[in-house]
Amino acid sequence: MRQAKGVRVALFITCVNDAMFPDTGKATAAILRRLGLDLQFPSSQTCCGQPHVNSGYPREAISLLRRFVQTFADYDVVVSPSASCVSMVVEGYPRLAGTSGDATLQADVAALVPRVLELSQLLVDRLGVLDVGAAFPHTVTYHPACHGLRTLHLGDRYERLLGAVDGLTLLDLPGAEECCGFGGTFSLKNAETSAAIVATKVDDVLDTGAEVLTSSDNSCLLNVAGALGRRNRAVRVMHAAEILATTREDGESWRTRLPSLAGAGS
């Protein structure tokens, strides 16, 4: 797929980004448009079902799995700026489909899963791109989200992408591979433990002296940003896509533009 022409790419934006962090979707669209991809946004997409499965309702998630398969079946690539949700599709969907007793659904999931990629996988692995034309003259530290680290095995993809950004200084984060304490409903059901974990993460972020904290998942960033705010620490928190979308010529003007996505009604 290093030649992007003629490849139909669908943007899977995820619930958290849709409801709370729309700029991440805009940033992802800006990056992929800049690289010449035929990016489309199927408006029939909904939740991937991860909250249901994690809360003990896998049977209720199967209808969402079916909708996901129907929505994205005709695309060459499905890309999302969320390691968490991509992990649900890649790791969770085959197991979930296996419990359905529906052989056709299992085959459809098996065919679709290899085409569902996290943003850095698409950029680095499929397109062979590290320099996406970004410029961001700030000090940045990167927190590898647990699903990206342990399920998708993203490795150093984001460090390599950020390292190619003009003007950006990437600072090592102590204890980078340790969880931020969010864990979805874990942070609600085990609030005291979650608070202790994120307090350590905030200490590590502050020790770097970075102006900006970034990650591949807004759920992690939401948790750490809240803890930073409670300490009145002005560290900017940005999804990695937002940094990669920023250019020297246009700055962060993508924030004020609605991306023009083909196939919005599909």
N, C-alpha and C positions, 0 to 999 in steps of 0.2 A: 504493500500500500504506500510505498514511498512516493508514488505518483498519485496525487490526490484527485486529479481530474476524473470525473465520471463516477466517483465513489460517493454514494449517498450516506451521509452521516446524520444520525438523529441525536439530539440533545436531550438527555434524561436529567432533569434539573433537581429532583428530589424534594420532599415535603419541607424540610427545614430551610432549604435555600429559597423555595417558592414563597413560603410564608414569612420568613424573617430576614433572609439575606439575598434579595433579588440582584444585588450588584455582582454577586458571584456568577450568576447566570449570564448577565451582561458581559462580564469580563471573559468568560469562557467563549461566548459567541464572538467577541471582538478578536480574540487570539486566533480562533479557527477560521474566521473570515479573512483575517490578515494572511493566513497561510493558504488561502484559495480553496478551502473545502466547501462542498455543497452541503451546507448545514441546514437542517430542518428541525422543526419543533412540533411533534405530534401533540395536539391539544387534548387528545383523549387519555394521555398518561395520568396516572394517579400514584398513590403510595405503593411502594414495592412490597409492603407487608411485614417489614422487619419489626416494627413495634408490636404487632400482633404475635409473631412467633416468639419474640423475647419475653412477652408477657404471659405466654402459655396458651395461646390460641392459634395453633398452627392450622387447624381445619378452617378457621375463618379467613386465613391468609390465602388459601388456595384460589379463591375467586379473584384476588388481586394479582396473583401469579398468572392466571389465565388472561387477565386484561393486559398485563405487561407483554406477554407473548403475542397477543393479537395486535397490540399497538406497534411493536417494534419488529415484527417478523420479517418485514420486507426491506429492512435497511441493511446496508453492508457493515456498518459499524454503529454501535450505540455508545455514546461517551457521556460520562458524568463527572462533575467535580466533587465527588464524594466517595472516598475509599470505603466508607461504612456501607453505603447502599449498593455499591458494586460488589462488595463482599457478600451481601445478602443474595444477590442474583447468582454470582459465580459459585459460592459454596452452599448457600441455603436452598436455592431453587431445585437442584437435582434431588436433594433429600426430600424436599417438600412434595415435589412431583411424584416421587417414588411412593409416598403414602397415599396418593390419590387413587391408585388402582387403574389409572387411565393411561394406557400404553401410548396413545397418540400424543397426549400432553407430555409424557416423558420424552418422547422423540423430539417434539418441538422445542422443549427446554434444552435438550442436548445439542440441538442445531444452533440455537440462539446464543447460549452461554459463551462460546468462544469469541463472539462478536461484541461482547459487552466489555468496555474498557474504562478504566479510570483515566482521567485527563493526562497524567504523566506517562501512562502506558501508551496512549495514542501518540503523543508527541515524540517520545524517545524511541519506543520500540517499532511502531508501525510507520511513522513518518520519518524517523531518523533525524529529528530536529532537536538541537539544544538551544540555539540562539533564535528566539522568536521575535527579535527586534525590540525587546523591552529596554527601558532605561528607568532606573529607580535609585537615585543617589542618596541612599540611606543605609544605616547599619541594621541588619536583619538577623534574627535567629529563628531556626526552624524546629518545630515540634512534630515528629513523625507520629501521626495518629495510629492507634493500636491496630485497627483493621488493615490499614495500609502496610503497616510494619509486619504484622503476624499472619495475616490471611492472604493479602495480595502480594506480599514480599516485594514492595516497591523499592526497597534498598535505597540507593543514593540518587534515584532519578530526580527528585526535587532539588537536592543539593546541586546536582549538575546543571539543572535548568536555571536555578537562581544564580549559580556561579557564572553563567553566561550573560547575566543582565548587566548592561552598561551602568557603571557607577555604584553598583550594589556591593556592600561589604558584608559577607556572610560570617557570622560569629557562631562558634560552637556552643551548643546548649548542654550544660552539665546534666547528666541523668536523662538525656534526650529520649531514650527508649523506655522510660518509665511512664506509666499511664497518667493522664491528667486528672483522673478521678470521676469523669463524667459517666461513661458507661450507660447512657440512656436512662432507663428507670432505676438503675443502680444508685444514681445520685439522689433519687427521691426515697427509695426504700432503705438506703444505708447512708443517710445524710451526714452523719458525724464522720464516718470513714472517708466518704467522698471529700468532705471539707478538709480533712487532714492531708489527703493525697494532693489536692489542688494547692494547698498552702505550700507544700514542698516544691511543686512545679513552679509556682510564682517566685519563690526564693531563687530557684535556678534561673528563671528568665531574667530577674532583676540583676543577678550576678553577672550576666553577660554585658550589661550596659547598652543593650540594643535599643534602637528607637522603635523597632517594629517586631512583633511576633507573628509568624505565619505558620500555616499547616495546610493539610489537604482536606480537612474536615471542619466545617463551621460549628459542629456540635462541640468539638474540643475547644475551639476558639471562644465560643460562647461561655463555656465554663470558666476558662482561664481569665477571660475579660471581666467576668463578674467578680472574680477574686481580686484581680488587679484594681478594679474600681472601688472595692471595699477598703482597699489600702490607699486610695487616692493616688495611685501611681499612673502617670500619663504615658503608658506604653501603647502605641497604636497596634491594633490587632487586625490583620488582613488575611484573607484566604490567598494562597499562593497564586491562584488565577488572577486576582486583582493586581498583584505585582507584575505578573507576566503580561498583562494587558496594557500596562502603562508605558508610554513611549516618550522619547525626548521631544518629538514634534507636537504631540497632542496631549501630553500629560495624562490626567485621569478623566479626560472629557468623555470617555465611554460611559461614565456613570450617568451622564445627563442625556444619553441617547438610548432610545429603545432599539434593540437590534432588529434588523429586517430579516426574518427567518422564513424561508420557503416552506410550503406545506403546512402552514399553521393550522389548517382545518382538518388535516389527515388524521 
